[in-house]
Amino acid sequence: MNNESNNASLNNRLSDALIGSTVYVESVLGEGRVKRRLFDMGITPGAEIYVRKKAPLGDPIEVTIRNYELTLRKTEAEAVVVRSGK
């Protein structure tokens, strides 16, 4: 059952979070330049993210993180694994 809960948590991506929700970063997938860019923007494990807006097709996504507003491409948001609650 532990494996099932770990696999389920890997399916929760920032790109799927609802507008108005607050989520917490579990991990950032990928490697190289994209992952480094997300880290540089403050998207690191444990960071709190508030989902402000989404374009009609979900791209881009506007969030608030570390007291500043940030706009992400959907592909970037798909690389961010999140969870709800602290």
N, CA, C and O atoms as a CHARMM CRD file, in Angstrom:
* protein
*
  344
    1    1 MET  N      0.81900  -1.18700   0.00000 PROA 1      0.00000
    2    1 MET  CA     0.00000   0.00000   0.00000 PROA 1      0.00000
    3    1 MET  C      0.86500   1.25400   0.00000 PROA 1      0.00000
    4    1 MET  O      0.46600   2.27800  -0.55400 PROA 1      0.00000
    5    2 ASN  N      2.02600   1.18900   0.60400 PROA 2      0.00000
    6    2 ASN  CA     2.93200   2.33500   0.61500 PROA 2      0.00000
    7    2 ASN  C      3.34700   2.71100  -0.79800 PROA 2      0.00000
    8    2 ASN  O      3.40700   3.89400  -1.13100 PROA 2      0.00000
    9    3 ASN  N      3.63900   1.70600  -1.64000 PROA 3      0.00000
   10    3 ASN  CA     3.98100   1.98300  -3.03400 PROA 3      0.00000
   11    3 ASN  C      2.83000   2.65300  -3.76600 PROA 3      0.00000
   12    3 ASN  O      3.04600   3.54600  -4.58500 PROA 3      0.00000
   13    4 GLU  N      1.59900   2.22200  -3.46900 PROA 4      0.00000
   14    4 GLU  CA     0.43700   2.82200  -4.11300 PROA 4      0.00000
   15    4 GLU  C      0.30700   4.28700  -3.73900 PROA 4      0.00000
   16    4 GLU  O      0.02800   5.12100  -4.60000 PROA 4      0.00000
   17    5 SER  N      0.50400   4.61500  -2.46700 PROA 5      0.00000
   18    5 SER  CA     0.38300   6.01500  -2.06100 PROA 5      0.00000
   19    5 SER  C      1.51800   6.84200  -2.64200 PROA 5      0.00000
   20    5 SER  O      1.30900   8.00600  -2.98200 PROA 5      0.00000
   21    6 ASN  N      2.71600   6.27200  -2.76600 PROA 6      0.00000
   22    6 ASN  CA     3.81700   6.99300  -3.39900 PROA 6      0.00000
   23    6 ASN  C      3.52700   7.24000  -4.86800 PROA 6      0.00000
   24    6 ASN  O      3.77500   8.33600  -5.37100 PROA 6      0.00000
   25    7 ASN  N      3.00400   6.23400  -5.56500 PROA 7      0.00000
   26    7 ASN  CA     2.66600   6.39800  -6.97800 PROA 7      0.00000
   27    7 ASN  C      1.54400   7.40700  -7.15900 PROA 7      0.00000
   28    7 ASN  O      1.56700   8.19400  -8.10600 PROA 7      0.00000
   29    8 ALA  N      0.55400   7.39600  -6.25500 PROA 8      0.00000
   30    8 ALA  CA    -0.55200   8.34500  -6.35600 PROA 8      0.00000
   31    8 ALA  C     -0.04900   9.76300  -6.17200 PROA 8      0.00000
   32    8 ALA  O     -0.50200  10.67800  -6.86000 PROA 8      0.00000
   33    9 SER  N      0.88700   9.95600  -5.24900 PROA 9      0.00000
   34    9 SER  CA     1.37800  11.31100  -5.01300 PROA 9      0.00000
   35    9 SER  C      2.18100  11.82200  -6.20300 PROA 9      0.00000
   36    9 SER  O      2.23500  13.03200  -6.42700 PROA 9      0.00000
   37   10 LEU  N      2.80500  10.93400  -6.97000 PROA 10     0.00000
   38   10 LEU  CA     3.55500  11.36400  -8.14600 PROA 10     0.00000
   39   10 LEU  C      2.63300  11.83900  -9.26400 PROA 10     0.00000
   40   10 LEU  O      3.08100  12.48200 -10.21300 PROA 10     0.00000
   41   11 ASN  N      1.34100  11.52100  -9.15200 PROA 11     0.00000
   42   11 ASN  CA     0.38600  11.94200 -10.16700 PROA 11     0.00000
   43   11 ASN  C     -0.17000  13.33600  -9.90600 PROA 11     0.00000
   44   11 ASN  O     -0.84500  13.89000 -10.77400 PROA 11     0.00000
   45   12 ASN  N      0.08800  13.91300  -8.75100 PROA 12     0.00000
   46   12 ASN  CA    -0.41400  15.24000  -8.41700 PROA 12     0.00000
   47   12 ASN  C      0.56900  16.28500  -8.91700 PROA 12     0.00000
   48   12 ASN  O      1.60600  16.52300  -8.29900 PROA 12     0.00000
   49   13 ARG  N      0.23800  16.90000 -10.02800 PROA 13     0.00000
   50   13 ARG  CA     1.13500  17.88200 -10.64400 PROA 13     0.00000
   51   13 ARG  C      0.56800  19.28000 -10.47000 PROA 13     0.00000
   52   13 ARG  O     -0.64400  19.45900 -10.35400 PROA 13     0.00000
   53   14 LEU  N      1.44200  20.25800 -10.45300 PROA 14     0.00000
   54   14 LEU  CA     1.01800  21.64500 -10.35000 PROA 14     0.00000
   55   14 LEU  C      0.07500  22.00500 -11.49500 PROA 14     0.00000
   56   14 LEU  O     -0.84500  22.80100 -11.31100 PROA 14     0.00000
   57   15 SER  N      0.29300  21.43500 -12.65600 PROA 15     0.00000
   58   15 SER  CA    -0.55800  21.72600 -13.81600 PROA 15     0.00000
   59   15 SER  C     -2.00800  21.29900 -13.59200 PROA 15     0.00000
   60   15 SER  O     -2.91000  21.81300 -14.25300 PROA 15     0.00000
   61   16 ASP  N     -2.24300  20.36200 -12.66500 PROA 16     0.00000
   62   16 ASP  CA    -3.59200  19.86300 -12.38900 PROA 16     0.00000
   63   16 ASP  C     -4.24800  20.52900 -11.18100 PROA 16     0.00000
   64   16 ASP  O     -5.42800  20.29500 -10.92100 PROA 16     0.00000
   65   17 ALA  N     -3.51200  21.34800 -10.44600 PROA 17     0.00000
   66   17 ALA  CA    -4.05700  22.00300  -9.25400 PROA 17     0.00000
   67   17 ALA  C     -5.16900  22.97000  -9.64800 PROA 17     0.00000
   68   17 ALA  O     -5.11400  23.60100 -10.70400 PROA 17     0.00000
   69   18 LEU  N     -6.16200  23.07700  -8.79900 PROA 18     0.00000
   70   18 LEU  CA    -7.31000  23.93100  -9.07400 PROA 18     0.00000
   71   18 LEU  C     -7.00400  25.39200  -8.77500 PROA 18     0.00000
   72   18 LEU  O     -6.20600  25.70100  -7.89000 PROA 18     0.00000
   73   19 ILE  N     -7.64300  26.28200  -9.51700 PROA 19     0.00000
   74   19 ILE  CA    -7.51400  27.71400  -9.25900 PROA 19     0.00000
   75   19 ILE  C     -8.00300  27.98900  -7.83600 PROA 19     0.00000
   76   19 ILE  O     -9.05100  27.48800  -7.42700 PROA 19     0.00000
   77   20 GLY  N     -7.24700  28.77700  -7.09400 PROA 20     0.00000
   78   20 GLY  CA    -7.60000  29.10500  -5.71900 PROA 20     0.00000
   79   20 GLY  C     -7.05500  28.13900  -4.68600 PROA 20     0.00000
   80   20 GLY  O     -7.22900  28.35400  -3.48600 PROA 20     0.00000
   81   21 SER  N     -6.39900  27.08200  -5.13000 PROA 21     0.00000
   82   21 SER  CA    -5.86000  26.10800  -4.17900 PROA 21     0.00000
   83   21 SER  C     -4.42900  26.45100  -3.78400 PROA 21     0.00000
   84   21 SER  O     -3.69900  27.11400  -4.52100 PROA 21     0.00000
   85   22 THR  N     -4.05400  25.98300  -2.60900 PROA 22     0.00000
   86   22 THR  CA    -2.68800  26.11200  -2.12700 PROA 22     0.00000
   87   22 THR  C     -2.10100  24.71200  -2.06400 PROA 22     0.00000
   88   22 THR  O     -2.68700  23.80800  -1.46800 PROA 22     0.00000
   89   23 VAL  N     -0.94600  24.54100  -2.67900 PROA 23     0.00000
   90   23 VAL  CA    -0.27500  23.24100  -2.70600 PROA 23     0.00000
   91   23 VAL  C      1.17700  23.42100  -2.26900 PROA 23     0.00000
   92   23 VAL  O      1.68900  24.53900  -2.20800 PROA 23     0.00000
   93   24 TYR  N      1.81800  22.31500  -1.97000 PROA 24     0.00000
   94   24 TYR  CA     3.20600  22.32500  -1.51500 PROA 24     0.00000
   95   24 TYR  C      4.03900  21.43500  -2.42600 PROA 24     0.00000
   96   24 TYR  O      3.61700  20.33900  -2.79400 PROA 24     0.00000
   97   25 VAL  N      5.20700  21.90600  -2.77900 PROA 25     0.00000
   98   25 VAL  CA     6.07300  21.17800  -3.70100 PROA 25     0.00000
   99   25 VAL  C      6.65600  19.95100  -3.00700 PROA 25     0.00000
  100   25 VAL  O      7.27400  20.05500  -1.94800 PROA 25     0.00000
  101   26 GLU  N      6.45100  18.79800  -3.61800 PROA 26     0.00000
  102   26 GLU  CA     7.05500  17.54900  -3.15200 PROA 26     0.00000
  103   26 GLU  C      8.40600  17.35300  -3.82900 PROA 26     0.00000
  104   26 GLU  O      9.40600  17.06200  -3.17300 PROA 26     0.00000
  105   27 SER  N      8.42300  17.51500  -5.14900 PROA 27     0.00000
  106   27 SER  CA     9.65700  17.33600  -5.91200 PROA 27     0.00000
  107   27 SER  C      9.50900  17.99300  -7.27600 PROA 27     0.00000
  108   27 SER  O      8.41300  18.35000  -7.70800 PROA 27     0.00000
  109   28 VAL  N     10.64200  18.13800  -7.93300 PROA 28     0.00000
  110   28 VAL  CA    10.66500  18.66600  -9.29300 PROA 28     0.00000
  111   28 VAL  C     11.29500  17.59000 -10.16800 PROA 28     0.00000
  112   28 VAL  O     12.42900  17.17100  -9.93500 PROA 28     0.00000
  113   29 LEU  N     10.55200  17.15000 -11.17000 PROA 29     0.00000
  114   29 LEU  CA    11.02100  16.08400 -12.05100 PROA 29     0.00000
  115   29 LEU  C     11.88500  16.64800 -13.17000 PROA 29     0.00000
  116   29 LEU  O     11.89700  17.85200 -13.42800 PROA 29     0.00000
  117   30 GLY  N     12.59300  15.76400 -13.81200 PROA 30     0.00000
  118   30 GLY  CA    13.43300  16.18000 -14.93200 PROA 30     0.00000
  119   30 GLY  C     14.85200  16.45400 -14.48100 PROA 30     0.00000
  120   30 GLY  O     15.23900  16.17600 -13.34600 PROA 30     0.00000
  121   31 GLU  N     15.60600  17.00400 -15.40200 PROA 31     0.00000
  122   31 GLU  CA    17.00400  17.31200 -15.10800 PROA 31     0.00000
  123   31 GLU  C     17.47000  18.42200 -16.02900 PROA 31     0.00000
  124   31 GLU  O     16.75200  18.84100 -16.93600 PROA 31     0.00000
  125   32 GLY  N     18.65400  18.87900 -15.78800 PROA 32     0.00000
  126   32 GLY  CA    19.23500  19.88000 -16.67100 PROA 32     0.00000
  127   32 GLY  C     18.66100  21.26500 -16.50000 PROA 32     0.00000
  128   32 GLY  O     18.30600  21.68200 -15.39800 PROA 32     0.00000
  129   33 ARG  N     18.57800  21.97500 -17.61800 PROA 33     0.00000
  130   33 ARG  CA    18.23800  23.39400 -17.62300 PROA 33     0.00000
  131   33 ARG  C     16.84200  23.69200 -17.08700 PROA 33     0.00000
  132   33 ARG  O     16.65600  24.66600 -16.35800 PROA 33     0.00000
  133   34 VAL  N     15.86100  22.86600 -17.43800 PROA 34     0.00000
  134   34 VAL  CA    14.48900  23.12700 -16.99500 PROA 34     0.00000
  135   34 VAL  C     14.38300  23.00800 -15.47900 PROA 34     0.00000
  136   34 VAL  O     13.81000  23.87600 -14.82200 PROA 34     0.00000
  137   35 LYS  N     14.93100  21.93700 -14.93100 PROA 35     0.00000
  138   35 LYS  CA    14.88600  21.74200 -13.48200 PROA 35     0.00000
  139   35 LYS  C     15.63900  22.86100 -12.77300 PROA 35     0.00000
  140   35 LYS  O     15.15800  23.37500 -11.76300 PROA 35     0.00000
  141   36 ARG  N     16.79400  23.24700 -13.27200 PROA 36     0.00000
  142   36 ARG  CA    17.58500  24.33000 -12.68300 PROA 36     0.00000
  143   36 ARG  C     16.80300  25.64700 -12.71500 PROA 36     0.00000
  144   36 ARG  O     16.82300  26.41400 -11.75200 PROA 36     0.00000
  145   37 ARG  N     16.11300  25.89900 -13.83800 PROA 37     0.00000
  146   37 ARG  CA    15.31900  27.12800 -13.97600 PROA 37     0.00000
  147   37 ARG  C     14.19500  27.16300 -12.94700 PROA 37     0.00000
  148   37 ARG  O     13.95500  28.20200 -12.33100 PROA 37     0.00000
  149   38 LEU  N     13.50300  26.04400 -12.75300 PROA 38     0.00000
  150   38 LEU  CA    12.43000  25.98300 -11.76300 PROA 38     0.00000
  151   38 LEU  C     12.97800  26.22000 -10.35600 PROA 38     0.00000
  152   38 LEU  O     12.37300  26.94800  -9.56900 PROA 38     0.00000
  153   39 PHE  N     14.11300  25.61200 -10.04000 PROA 39     0.00000
  154   39 PHE  CA    14.74800  25.84900  -8.73700 PROA 39     0.00000
  155   39 PHE  C     15.12100  27.31600  -8.57600 PROA 39     0.00000
  156   39 PHE  O     14.91400  27.89700  -7.51100 PROA 39     0.00000
  157   40 ASP  N     15.66900  27.91400  -9.62300 PROA 40     0.00000
  158   40 ASP  CA    16.06000  29.32500  -9.56600 PROA 40     0.00000
  159   40 ASP  C     14.86300  30.23900  -9.32900 PROA 40     0.00000
  160   40 ASP  O     15.01300  31.31500  -8.75000 PROA 40     0.00000
  161   41 MET  N     13.67500  29.82200  -9.76900 PROA 41     0.00000
  162   41 MET  CA    12.46300  30.61300  -9.56400 PROA 41     0.00000
  163   41 MET  C     11.85200  30.37700  -8.18300 PROA 41     0.00000
  164   41 MET  O     10.81100  30.94900  -7.86100 PROA 41     0.00000
  165   42 GLY  N     12.49300  29.53700  -7.36700 PROA 42     0.00000
  166   42 GLY  CA    12.00600  29.29300  -6.01500 PROA 42     0.00000
  167   42 GLY  C     11.12600  28.07800  -5.86800 PROA 42     0.00000
  168   42 GLY  O     10.57600  27.83800  -4.79400 PROA 42     0.00000
  169   43 ILE  N     10.98200  27.30700  -6.92800 PROA 43     0.00000
  170   43 ILE  CA    10.15500  26.10100  -6.87000 PROA 43     0.00000
  171   43 ILE  C     11.03400  24.95900  -6.37700 PROA 43     0.00000
  172   43 ILE  O     11.65500  24.24100  -7.15900 PROA 43     0.00000
  173   44 THR  N     11.06600  24.81600  -5.06300 PROA 44     0.00000
  174   44 THR  CA    11.89800  23.81200  -4.40600 PROA 44     0.00000
  175   44 THR  C     11.02000  23.00000  -3.45200 PROA 44     0.00000
  176   44 THR  O      9.95900  23.47400  -3.04600 PROA 44     0.00000
  177   45 PRO  N     11.44100  21.79100  -3.08800 PROA 45     0.00000
  178   45 PRO  CA    10.63700  20.97500  -2.17700 PROA 45     0.00000
  179   45 PRO  C     10.27100  21.73700  -0.90200 PROA 45     0.00000
  180   45 PRO  O     11.11400  22.36800  -0.26400 PROA 45     0.00000
  181   46 GLY  N      8.98000  21.65500  -0.55400 PROA 46     0.00000
  182   46 GLY  CA     8.46300  22.32100   0.63400 PROA 46     0.00000
  183   46 GLY  C      7.87400  23.69900   0.37500 PROA 46     0.00000
  184   46 GLY  O      7.16900  24.23200   1.23200 PROA 46     0.00000
  185   47 ALA  N      8.14200  24.28500  -0.77800 PROA 47     0.00000
  186   47 ALA  CA     7.63800  25.62900  -1.08200 PROA 47     0.00000
  187   47 ALA  C      6.11300  25.61200  -1.22500 PROA 47     0.00000
  188   47 ALA  O      5.53800  24.68800  -1.80000 PROA 47     0.00000
  189   48 GLU  N      5.47700  26.65000  -0.69000 PROA 48     0.00000
  190   48 GLU  CA     4.03000  26.81000  -0.79600 PROA 48     0.00000
  191   48 GLU  C      3.69800  27.56200  -2.08100 PROA 48     0.00000
  192   48 GLU  O      4.30700  28.58800  -2.38300 PROA 48     0.00000
  193   49 ILE  N      2.73100  27.04800  -2.83300 PROA 49     0.00000
  194   49 ILE  CA     2.31100  27.67600  -4.08900 PROA 49     0.00000
  195   49 ILE  C      0.80000  27.87600  -4.06200 PROA 49     0.00000
  196   49 ILE  O      0.04100  26.94700  -3.78500 PROA 49     0.00000
  197   50 TYR  N      0.37800  29.10700  -4.35500 PROA 50     0.00000
  198   50 TYR  CA    -1.04400  29.43000  -4.49000 PROA 50     0.00000
  199   50 TYR  C     -1.34500  29.58400  -5.97700 PROA 50     0.00000
  200   50 TYR  O     -0.69100  30.36700  -6.66700 PROA 50     0.00000
  201   51 VAL  N     -2.32800  28.84500  -6.47000 PROA 51     0.00000
  202   51 VAL  CA    -2.68900  28.89600  -7.89000 PROA 51     0.00000
  203   51 VAL  C     -3.67500  30.04300  -8.09200 PROA 51     0.00000
  204   51 VAL  O     -4.81300  29.98400  -7.62600 PROA 51     0.00000
  205   52 ARG  N     -3.22400  31.09100  -8.79300 PROA 52     0.00000
  206   52 ARG  CA    -4.02500  32.30600  -8.99100 PROA 52     0.00000
  207   52 ARG  C     -4.93700  32.21800 -10.20700 PROA 52     0.00000
  208   52 ARG  O     -6.13800  32.46900 -10.10100 PROA 52     0.00000
  209   53 LYS  N     -4.38500  31.87000 -11.34700 PROA 53     0.00000
  210   53 LYS  CA    -5.15100  31.87600 -12.60200 PROA 53     0.00000
  211   53 LYS  C     -4.61600  30.80100 -13.53800 PROA 53     0.00000
  212   53 LYS  O     -3.47200  30.36000 -13.43400 PROA 53     0.00000
  213   54 LYS  N     -5.49000  30.39800 -14.45600 PROA 54     0.00000
  214   54 LYS  CA    -5.08400  29.51000 -15.55100 PROA 54     0.00000
  215   54 LYS  C     -5.74900  30.01100 -16.81900 PROA 54     0.00000
  216   54 LYS  O     -6.90300  30.43900 -16.79600 PROA 54     0.00000
  217   55 ALA  N     -5.03200  29.95800 -17.90600 PROA 55     0.00000
  218   55 ALA  CA    -5.62000  30.28600 -19.20100 PROA 55     0.00000
  219   55 ALA  C     -6.65000  29.20900 -19.54700 PROA 55     0.00000
  220   55 ALA  O     -6.60600  28.11800 -18.97700 PROA 55     0.00000
  221   56 PRO  N     -7.56700  29.49000 -20.46200 PROA 56     0.00000
  222   56 PRO  CA    -8.63200  28.52800 -20.77800 PROA 56     0.00000
  223   56 PRO  C     -8.15000  27.10700 -21.08800 PROA 56     0.00000
  224   56 PRO  O     -8.80900  26.14400 -20.69700 PROA 56     0.00000
  225   57 LEU  N     -7.04100  26.95800 -21.76800 PROA 57     0.00000
  226   57 LEU  CA    -6.53400  25.61600 -22.07200 PROA 57     0.00000
  227   57 LEU  C     -5.45700  25.16300 -21.08200 PROA 57     0.00000
  228   57 LEU  O     -4.76600  24.17200 -21.31900 PROA 57     0.00000
  229   58 GLY  N     -5.32100  25.89600 -19.96800 PROA 58     0.00000
  230   58 GLY  CA    -4.37200  25.51500 -18.93000 PROA 58     0.00000
  231   58 GLY  C     -2.94700  25.96400 -19.18100 PROA 58     0.00000
  232   58 GLY  O     -2.03200  25.53000 -18.48200 PROA 58     0.00000
  233   59 ASP  N     -2.74300  26.82100 -20.16200 PROA 59     0.00000
  234   59 ASP  CA    -1.38000  27.27100 -20.48000 PROA 59     0.00000
  235   59 ASP  C     -1.41600  28.73900 -20.86500 PROA 59     0.00000
  236   59 ASP  O     -2.01400  29.07000 -21.88800 PROA 59     0.00000
  237   60 PRO  N     -0.81400  29.62600 -20.10700 PROA 60     0.00000
  238   60 PRO  CA     0.03200  29.43000 -18.93500 PROA 60     0.00000
  239   60 PRO  C     -0.76800  29.37800 -17.63300 PROA 60     0.00000
  240   60 PRO  O     -1.99100  29.51900 -17.61700 PROA 60     0.00000
  241   61 ILE  N     -0.02400  29.17000 -16.54400 PROA 61     0.00000
  242   61 ILE  CA    -0.57400  29.11100 -15.19500 PROA 61     0.00000
  243   61 ILE  C      0.09000  30.21300 -14.38000 PROA 61     0.00000
  244   61 ILE  O      1.31300  30.34600 -14.38700 PROA 61     0.00000
  245   62 GLU  N     -0.71800  31.00400 -13.67600 PROA 62     0.00000
  246   62 GLU  CA    -0.17100  32.07000 -12.83400 PROA 62     0.00000
  247   62 GLU  C     -0.27700  31.64600 -11.37400 PROA 62     0.00000
  248   62 GLU  O     -1.35400  31.28100 -10.90100 PROA 62     0.00000
  249   63 VAL  N      0.84400  31.69700 -10.66800 PROA 63     0.00000
  250   63 VAL  CA     0.89700  31.27300  -9.27200 PROA 63     0.00000
  251   63 VAL  C      1.57800  32.34300  -8.42200 PROA 63     0.00000
  252   63 VAL  O      2.25000  33.23900  -8.93300 PROA 63     0.00000
  253   64 THR  N      1.38600  32.22100  -7.11800 PROA 64     0.00000
  254   64 THR  CA     2.13700  33.03400  -6.16500 PROA 64     0.00000
  255   64 THR  C      3.01400  32.08300  -5.36800 PROA 64     0.00000
  256   64 THR  O      2.53100  31.10000  -4.80600 PROA 64     0.00000
  257   65 ILE  N      4.30800  32.38400  -5.32600 PROA 65     0.00000
  258   65 ILE  CA     5.26900  31.58300  -4.57700 PROA 65     0.00000
  259   65 ILE  C      6.28600  32.51800  -3.94000 PROA 65     0.00000
  260   65 ILE  O      6.82200  33.41000  -4.59800 PROA 65     0.00000
  261   66 ARG  N      6.54400  32.30900  -2.65900 PROA 66     0.00000
  262   66 ARG  CA     7.52200  33.12600  -1.92400 PROA 66     0.00000
  263   66 ARG  C      7.24200  34.62200  -2.08600 PROA 66     0.00000
  264   66 ARG  O      8.15700  35.42200  -2.28400 PROA 66     0.00000
  265   67 ASN  N      5.95400  34.98100  -1.99700 PROA 67     0.00000
  266   67 ASN  CA     5.49200  36.37600  -2.03800 PROA 67     0.00000
  267   67 ASN  C      5.71200  37.08100  -3.36500 PROA 67     0.00000
  268   67 ASN  O      5.77300  38.31000  -3.39800 PROA 67     0.00000
  269   68 TYR  N      5.83200  36.35000  -4.44900 PROA 68     0.00000
  270   68 TYR  CA     5.85400  37.00600  -5.75700 PROA 68     0.00000
  271   68 TYR  C      5.03300  36.19200  -6.75300 PROA 68     0.00000
  272   68 TYR  O      4.85000  34.98400  -6.60200 PROA 68     0.00000
  273   69 GLU  N      4.54700  36.89100  -7.77300 PROA 69     0.00000
  274   69 GLU  CA     3.73400  36.25000  -8.80100 PROA 69     0.00000
  275   69 GLU  C      4.63200  35.70300  -9.90100 PROA 69     0.00000
  276   69 GLU  O      5.61300  36.33100 -10.30000 PROA 69     0.00000
  277   70 LEU  N      4.27300  34.52800 -10.37600 PROA 70     0.00000
  278   70 LEU  CA     5.07800  33.83100 -11.36600 PROA 70     0.00000
  279   70 LEU  C      4.14400  33.19000 -12.38500 PROA 70     0.00000
  280   70 LEU  O      3.11500  32.62100 -12.02200 PROA 70     0.00000
  281   71 THR  N      4.50300  33.28100 -13.64200 PROA 71     0.00000
  282   71 THR  CA     3.73200  32.62500 -14.69700 PROA 71     0.00000
  283   71 THR  C      4.56600  31.48600 -15.26700 PROA 71     0.00000
  284   71 THR  O      5.72200  31.67000 -15.64700 PROA 71     0.00000
  285   72 LEU  N      3.95600  30.30400 -15.31800 PROA 72     0.00000
  286   72 LEU  CA     4.64300  29.10100 -15.79400 PROA 72     0.00000
  287   72 LEU  C      3.95400  28.53800 -17.02400 PROA 72     0.00000
  288   72 LEU  O      2.73500  28.63300 -17.16700 PROA 72     0.00000
  289   73 ARG  N      4.73900  27.95900 -17.89800 PROA 73     0.00000
  290   73 ARG  CA     4.17500  27.18700 -19.00400 PROA 73     0.00000
  291   73 ARG  C      3.59400  25.89600 -18.43300 PROA 73     0.00000
  292   73 ARG  O      4.02100  25.42300 -17.38000 PROA 73     0.00000
  293   74 LYS  N      2.62800  25.34200 -19.13200 PROA 74     0.00000
  294   74 LYS  CA     2.01600  24.09800 -18.67100 PROA 74     0.00000
  295   74 LYS  C      3.05700  22.98400 -18.57700 PROA 74     0.00000
  296   74 LYS  O      3.01800  22.18000 -17.64600 PROA 74     0.00000
  297   75 THR  N      3.98300  22.93000 -19.52700 PROA 75     0.00000
  298   75 THR  CA     5.01300  21.88400 -19.49900 PROA 75     0.00000
  299   75 THR  C      5.90900  22.02600 -18.27000 PROA 75     0.00000
  300   75 THR  O      6.36300  21.02300 -17.71800 PROA 75     0.00000
  301   76 GLU  N      6.16700  23.25300 -17.84100 PROA 76     0.00000
  302   76 GLU  CA     6.96000  23.46200 -16.62200 PROA 76     0.00000
  303   76 GLU  C      6.16500  23.01500 -15.40100 PROA 76     0.00000
  304   76 GLU  O      6.70300  22.35700 -14.51000 PROA 76     0.00000
  305   77 ALA  N      4.87800  23.37500 -15.36000 PROA 77     0.00000
  306   77 ALA  CA     4.02700  23.00500 -14.22900 PROA 77     0.00000
  307   77 ALA  C      3.84200  21.49300 -14.13100 PROA 77     0.00000
  308   77 ALA  O      3.65300  20.96300 -13.03600 PROA 77     0.00000
  309   78 GLU  N      3.89400  20.80000 -15.25800 PROA 78     0.00000
  310   78 GLU  CA     3.76500  19.33900 -15.24400 PROA 78     0.00000
  311   78 GLU  C      4.96400  18.66500 -14.58800 PROA 78     0.00000
  312   78 GLU  O      4.85600  17.52100 -14.14700 PROA 78     0.00000
  313   79 ALA  N      6.09200  19.34400 -14.51600 PROA 79     0.00000
  314   79 ALA  CA     7.29400  18.77700 -13.90400 PROA 79     0.00000
  315   79 ALA  C      7.31400  18.94900 -12.39000 PROA 79     0.00000
  316   79 ALA  O      8.20200  18.42500 -11.71800 PROA 79     0.00000
  317   80 VAL  N      6.33200  19.68700 -11.84400 PROA 80     0.00000
  318   80 VAL  CA     6.30700  19.96600 -10.40700 PROA 80     0.00000
  319   80 VAL  C      5.29200  19.04900  -9.73300 PROA 80     0.00000
  320   80 VAL  O      4.09000  19.15800  -9.97300 PROA 80     0.00000
  321   81 VAL  N      5.78400  18.14400  -8.88900 PROA 81     0.00000
  322   81 VAL  CA     4.92700  17.23200  -8.13000 PROA 81     0.00000
  323   81 VAL  C      4.53800  17.93800  -6.84200 PROA 81     0.00000
  324   81 VAL  O      5.40000  18.41900  -6.10600 PROA 81     0.00000
  325   82 VAL  N      3.21800  18.00000  -6.56600 PROA 82     0.00000
  326   82 VAL  CA     2.72200  18.74300  -5.40900 PROA 82     0.00000
  327   82 VAL  C      1.81300  17.88300  -4.54800 PROA 82     0.00000
  328   82 VAL  O      1.35900  16.81300  -4.95300 PROA 82     0.00000
  329   83 ARG  N      1.56400  18.38700  -3.34500 PROA 83     0.00000
  330   83 ARG  CA     0.59000  17.76800  -2.43800 PROA 83     0.00000
  331   83 ARG  C     -0.22300  18.88800  -1.81300 PROA 83     0.00000
  332   83 ARG  O      0.23900  20.02600  -1.73700 PROA 83     0.00000
  333   84 SER  N     -1.41900  18.57300  -1.36800 PROA 84     0.00000
  334   84 SER  CA    -2.22800  19.56300  -0.66600 PROA 84     0.00000
  335   84 SER  C     -1.94400  19.44400   0.82400 PROA 84     0.00000
  336   84 SER  O     -1.45900  18.40900   1.28100 PROA 84     0.00000
  337   85 GLY  N     -2.23700  20.48000   1.57900 PROA 85     0.00000
  338   85 GLY  CA    -1.98200  20.47500   3.01500 PROA 85     0.00000
  339   85 GLY  C     -0.51600  20.59700   3.33600 PROA 85     0.00000
  340   85 GLY  O      0.33300  20.48200   2.45200 PROA 85     0.00000
  341   86 LYS  N     -0.21200  20.83000   4.60600 PROA 86     0.00000
  342   86 LYS  CA     1.19000  20.96700   5.02600 PROA 86     0.00000
  343   86 LYS  C      1.74500  19.59600   5.17700 PROA 86     0.00000
  344   86 LYS  O      2.91500  19.43900   5.52500 PROA 86     0.00000
